[in-house]
């Protein structure tokens, strides 16, 4: 019982206990959004069909309860993304770090999200997925091609007070969903900016 109380005390001291959030999982098709959503929910890897219609899941990670929306990433699905921006607490944008040919298309979509006024203060976690594949982009390469090199706000352990400076919290983390690595650190970073 002592260990359970200690664990919840740590979560509370980190500000991770009993938060609730609405998070959008966005990115092009085949970036790993559905795989990540189901990995977070079921803690297992499975083969998934491409997302045809928006889906949502209620999840709880580290004391944060959140409703995650996987809106799909194919060209037609991207048209409805805007319908979900209202009252969103964070955006998780997945990039297929292996599919470098689609970087220009990925950047175009990310730029549209970052320039949308309704998401102006929304924290963005950018996950460069599939780093387990040979020749996948490095973090520096991904940031360069996505135009993020001068716009990420840091991975430090403490919350950076960005509201006063008008800077949106945004950071890139490289991950492999199939190897269960990298995205946990990203969500830990993101949790600091969910109110």
N, C-alpha and C positions, 0 to 999 in steps of 0.2 A: 504494500500500500504506500509505503514511503516513496518508492521509486516513481509510482504513478503521480503522486502529488508533486514530487520534485520536477518531473517532466512537464506537467501542466504549468508549474511555476515558471520554468524556463520559457515556455511558449508565451506566457503572459508578459514576462519581462521583455521579450523581443517584440511584443506588440502583434503576435501572430495568433492570439487566441480569440475565437468568436468573431472574427471579421466575416463579412459577407460581401460578395462581389459578383459582378456580371462581366465575364471575360469573353472576347471574341477570338476565335482561332481562325486566322486568315492566312492566305498565301495561294500560290498557284496550285493547280491540280498536281498530285503526286509528290507534294512537298513533305507529307507526313502528318497532316492535321488530324485525320481520323485515327491513325495509328497511335499518335500521342494521346488523344482523348481516351481511347480504350485502354492504353497502357496505364494512364492515371486512374481510370475507373476500376479496371479488372486486374491490373498488375500482371497482365500476360500479353504476349505477342500473338496476333492473329492476322490472317489475310483478310483484307477488306475490299469491297467493291468501291469504285469511285463514288463520292458523295453526289447524289442527284438532287436532293432537297435538304434544306437546312435542318439540322438536328441539334438537340441540346441534351445535356447531362447535368445532373446535380452531383457535385464532387465535394470532397472535404480533404484538404491537404494541409498538414501542419496547423490545424486550428482555423484555417480559412475555409468557409463554406462558399462555394461559388457555383454559379450556373454558367457552364461553358457552352458556347454556340459554335458548332462546326458548320460553316456556311457553304462549303464547297469552294473549289478554286477554278473550275473550268469557266470559259469565257461567259457563258450565259448566267452561271451562278453568281459571278462577280457583280452583276447588275443589281442584286438584292442586298449586297453588303450594306449599302447606305441606310436601308430600312432598319438596321439593328444598332446604329450608332447612338441612339438616344439612351441616356443614363448608363453608358458603358463605363466600367471602372478601369479596364485595361485591354490592350490588344496584344495578342501573341501572334507574331507574324513569322511563319515558317518559310525558309528558303531551302530548296534542294541544292546543297553545296556541291554536289557532283554534276548537276546538269547546268554547266556553265553557258551553254548555248541559249538558255532561257533567262540569263541574268538581265538582259535589257528589258524583257517583258516584266520580270519580277520587280525591277527597279521602277518601271513606269507605274505599276500598281501601288508599290510602297510610297512613291512620291505623291500619288493621288490621295492616299490615306493621310500622309503627314501634312498635306496642305489643306485638308478639309477642316473648316472652322469648327465643326461640331466635335472634332477630336483634338482640338488645339491643346488641351490640358491633360489629355489621356496618356498615361504611361505606355510605352511600347517596349516589349521584349521581343527582340529579333533572334530567332533560333536558326542557326545554320546547321541543318540536319544532314545526315548520311556521311559523317566524317570517317566512318568505318570503311568506306569505299576508297580504293586507290585513286589518286589524282583529284580527290575532292578539294575544294578551295580551302585555304587557310583562313583564319579569322581576319588577318590583315587584307588578304585578297578579297574576301567577301565584303568587308567594309569599304574597300576602294571601289569595287564595282557597283555597290549599292549607294555610293556617295555619302557614307556615314562617318568617314574618318574624322571629321571635325565636329560631329554632332552627338556622339555618344557621351553620356554623362558620368561614367565611371562605375567600377564594380566594387568600390570600397565597402567595408563592412557596415558603416553607418549610413543613415539616410541623409542625403544631401538636400538641403533646403533650397529647392529650385523655384518654388512658387514666387518668391520675392523677385527673382531675376527674370521671370517670364520664360524660363527654359523648361521644356518638357522632359521628364525622365525617360531616357532611351538608352538601351544597352544591347550589345550583341553577345550571345553565348553560342559556342559551337557544341554540337551534340550528335549523338547517335541514339535514336530511339530504340532501334533493335538491340543495341548493346546496353541500353539503360544507363547512358552516361551523358552528363552535361546539362540536361534540361532541369535537373533538380536545383542546381546552382542558379539557373535562370529564374526559376519560380521563387527561390529564396530572395533573390534581388528584387523581384517584382513585388513581393509581399510587403516590402517597406513603403511602397507608394500607394497601396490600397488602403483607403480610409475606412 
